[in-house]
């Protein structure tokens, strides 16, 4: 049996208040993250594709 895993680009964004949100895109498409207010955001490097 062959197992196939479809990996997708994933961005986990840490918001200034400590909330983490995950955004999953598709290869070859643009992923737009809107509704961001002023502040410092961090990318979580531990995210994995689904």
Phi and psi in radians as a Rosetta constraint file:
Dihedral C 1 N 2 CA 2 C 2 CIRCULARHARMONIC -1.804 0.35
Dihedral N 2 CA 2 C 2 N 3 CIRCULARHARMONIC 2.265 0.35
Dihedral C 2 N 3 CA 3 C 3 CIRCULARHARMONIC -1.727 0.35
Dihedral N 3 CA 3 C 3 N 4 CIRCULARHARMONIC 2.301 0.35
Dihedral C 3 N 4 CA 4 C 4 CIRCULARHARMONIC -2.026 0.35
Dihedral N 4 CA 4 C 4 N 5 CIRCULARHARMONIC 2.282 0.35
Dihedral C 4 N 5 CA 5 C 5 CIRCULARHARMONIC -2.069 0.35
Dihedral N 5 CA 5 C 5 N 6 CIRCULARHARMONIC 2.150 0.35
Dihedral C 5 N 6 CA 6 C 6 CIRCULARHARMONIC -1.629 0.35
Dihedral N 6 CA 6 C 6 N 7 CIRCULARHARMONIC 1.769 0.35
Dihedral C 6 N 7 CA 7 C 7 CIRCULARHARMONIC -1.446 0.35
Dihedral N 7 CA 7 C 7 N 8 CIRCULARHARMONIC 2.408 0.35
Dihedral C 7 N 8 CA 8 C 8 CIRCULARHARMONIC -2.164 0.35
Dihedral N 8 CA 8 C 8 N 9 CIRCULARHARMONIC 2.644 0.35
Dihedral C 8 N 9 CA 9 C 9 CIRCULARHARMONIC -1.177 0.35
Dihedral N 9 CA 9 C 9 N 10 CIRCULARHARMONIC 2.278 0.35
Dihedral C 9 N 10 CA 10 C 10 CIRCULARHARMONIC -2.225 0.35
Dihedral N 10 CA 10 C 10 N 11 CIRCULARHARMONIC 2.372 0.35
Dihedral C 10 N 11 CA 11 C 11 CIRCULARHARMONIC -2.126 0.35
Dihedral N 11 CA 11 C 11 N 12 CIRCULARHARMONIC 2.154 0.35
Dihedral C 11 N 12 CA 12 C 12 CIRCULARHARMONIC -1.824 0.35
Dihedral N 12 CA 12 C 12 N 13 CIRCULARHARMONIC 2.117 0.35
Dihedral C 12 N 13 CA 13 C 13 CIRCULARHARMONIC -1.941 0.35
Dihedral N 13 CA 13 C 13 N 14 CIRCULARHARMONIC 2.189 0.35
Dihedral C 13 N 14 CA 14 C 14 CIRCULARHARMONIC -1.659 0.35
Dihedral N 14 CA 14 C 14 N 15 CIRCULARHARMONIC 2.048 0.35
Dihedral C 14 N 15 CA 15 C 15 CIRCULARHARMONIC -1.431 0.35
Dihedral N 15 CA 15 C 15 N 16 CIRCULARHARMONIC 2.785 0.35
Dihedral C 15 N 16 CA 16 C 16 CIRCULARHARMONIC -0.964 0.35
Dihedral N 16 CA 16 C 16 N 17 CIRCULARHARMONIC -0.551 0.35
Dihedral C 16 N 17 CA 17 C 17 CIRCULARHARMONIC -1.437 0.35
Dihedral N 17 CA 17 C 17 N 18 CIRCULARHARMONIC 0.003 0.35
Dihedral C 17 N 18 CA 18 C 18 CIRCULARHARMONIC 1.731 0.35
Dihedral N 18 CA 18 C 18 N 19 CIRCULARHARMONIC -0.137 0.35
Dihedral C 18 N 19 CA 19 C 19 CIRCULARHARMONIC -1.270 0.35
Dihedral N 19 CA 19 C 19 N 20 CIRCULARHARMONIC 2.440 0.35
Dihedral C 19 N 20 CA 20 C 20 CIRCULARHARMONIC -1.959 0.35
Dihedral N 20 CA 20 C 20 N 21 CIRCULARHARMONIC 2.291 0.35
Dihedral C 20 N 21 CA 21 C 21 CIRCULARHARMONIC -2.187 0.35
Dihedral N 21 CA 21 C 21 N 22 CIRCULARHARMONIC 2.500 0.35
Dihedral C 21 N 22 CA 22 C 22 CIRCULARHARMONIC -1.937 0.35
Dihedral N 22 CA 22 C 22 N 23 CIRCULARHARMONIC 2.282 0.35
Dihedral C 22 N 23 CA 23 C 23 CIRCULARHARMONIC -2.086 0.35
Dihedral N 23 CA 23 C 23 N 24 CIRCULARHARMONIC 2.190 0.35
Dihedral C 23 N 24 CA 24 C 24 CIRCULARHARMONIC -1.999 0.35
Dihedral N 24 CA 24 C 24 N 25 CIRCULARHARMONIC 2.272 0.35
Dihedral C 24 N 25 CA 25 C 25 CIRCULARHARMONIC -2.002 0.35
Dihedral N 25 CA 25 C 25 N 26 CIRCULARHARMONIC -2.935 0.35
Dihedral C 25 N 26 CA 26 C 26 CIRCULARHARMONIC -2.175 0.35
Dihedral N 26 CA 26 C 26 N 27 CIRCULARHARMONIC 2.518 0.35
Dihedral C 26 N 27 CA 27 C 27 CIRCULARHARMONIC -1.076 0.35
Dihedral N 27 CA 27 C 27 N 28 CIRCULARHARMONIC 2.388 0.35
Dihedral C 27 N 28 CA 28 C 28 CIRCULARHARMONIC 1.479 0.35
Dihedral N 28 CA 28 C 28 N 29 CIRCULARHARMONIC -0.030 0.35
Dihedral C 28 N 29 CA 29 C 29 CIRCULARHARMONIC -1.992 0.35
Dihedral N 29 CA 29 C 29 N 30 CIRCULARHARMONIC 2.789 0.35
Dihedral C 29 N 30 CA 30 C 30 CIRCULARHARMONIC -1.567 0.35
Dihedral N 30 CA 30 C 30 N 31 CIRCULARHARMONIC 2.306 0.35
Dihedral C 30 N 31 CA 31 C 31 CIRCULARHARMONIC -1.856 0.35
Dihedral N 31 CA 31 C 31 N 32 CIRCULARHARMONIC 2.000 0.35
Dihedral C 31 N 32 CA 32 C 32 CIRCULARHARMONIC -1.853 0.35
Dihedral N 32 CA 32 C 32 N 33 CIRCULARHARMONIC 2.227 0.35
Dihedral C 32 N 33 CA 33 C 33 CIRCULARHARMONIC -1.908 0.35
Dihedral N 33 CA 33 C 33 N 34 CIRCULARHARMONIC 2.003 0.35
Dihedral C 33 N 34 CA 34 C 34 CIRCULARHARMONIC -1.924 0.35
Dihedral N 34 CA 34 C 34 N 35 CIRCULARHARMONIC -3.025 0.35
Dihedral C 34 N 35 CA 35 C 35 CIRCULARHARMONIC 1.046 0.35
Dihedral N 35 CA 35 C 35 N 36 CIRCULARHARMONIC 0.623 0.35
Dihedral C 35 N 36 CA 36 C 36 CIRCULARHARMONIC -1.674 0.35
Dihedral N 36 CA 36 C 36 N 37 CIRCULARHARMONIC 2.358 0.35
Dihedral C 36 N 37 CA 37 C 37 CIRCULARHARMONIC -1.727 0.35
Dihedral N 37 CA 37 C 37 N 38 CIRCULARHARMONIC 3.077 0.35
Dihedral C 37 N 38 CA 38 C 38 CIRCULARHARMONIC -1.078 0.35
Dihedral N 38 CA 38 C 38 N 39 CIRCULARHARMONIC 2.484 0.35
Dihedral C 38 N 39 CA 39 C 39 CIRCULARHARMONIC 2.665 0.35
Dihedral N 39 CA 39 C 39 N 40 CIRCULARHARMONIC 3.135 0.35
Dihedral C 39 N 40 CA 40 C 40 CIRCULARHARMONIC -1.837 0.35
Dihedral N 40 CA 40 C 40 N 41 CIRCULARHARMONIC 2.163 0.35
Dihedral C 40 N 41 CA 41 C 41 CIRCULARHARMONIC -1.975 0.35
Dihedral N 41 CA 41 C 41 N 42 CIRCULARHARMONIC 2.660 0.35
Dihedral C 41 N 42 CA 42 C 42 CIRCULARHARMONIC -2.223 0.35
Dihedral N 42 CA 42 C 42 N 43 CIRCULARHARMONIC 2.534 0.35
Dihedral C 42 N 43 CA 43 C 43 CIRCULARHARMONIC -1.599 0.35
Dihedral N 43 CA 43 C 43 N 44 CIRCULARHARMONIC 2.356 0.35
Dihedral C 43 N 44 CA 44 C 44 CIRCULARHARMONIC -1.581 0.35
Dihedral N 44 CA 44 C 44 N 45 CIRCULARHARMONIC 2.059 0.35
Dihedral C 44 N 45 CA 45 C 45 CIRCULARHARMONIC -1.404 0.35
Dihedral N 45 CA 45 C 45 N 46 CIRCULARHARMONIC -0.095 0.35
Dihedral C 45 N 46 CA 46 C 46 CIRCULARHARMONIC -1.564 0.35
Dihedral N 46 CA 46 C 46 N 47 CIRCULARHARMONIC 0.009 0.35
Dihedral C 46 N 47 CA 47 C 47 CIRCULARHARMONIC -1.108 0.35
Dihedral N 47 CA 47 C 47 N 48 CIRCULARHARMONIC 2.578 0.35
Dihedral C 47 N 48 CA 48 C 48 CIRCULARHARMONIC -2.227 0.35
Dihedral N 48 CA 48 C 48 N 49 CIRCULARHARMONIC 2.743 0.35
Dihedral C 48 N 49 CA 49 C 49 CIRCULARHARMONIC -1.253 0.35
Dihedral N 49 CA 49 C 49 N 50 CIRCULARHARMONIC 2.767 0.35
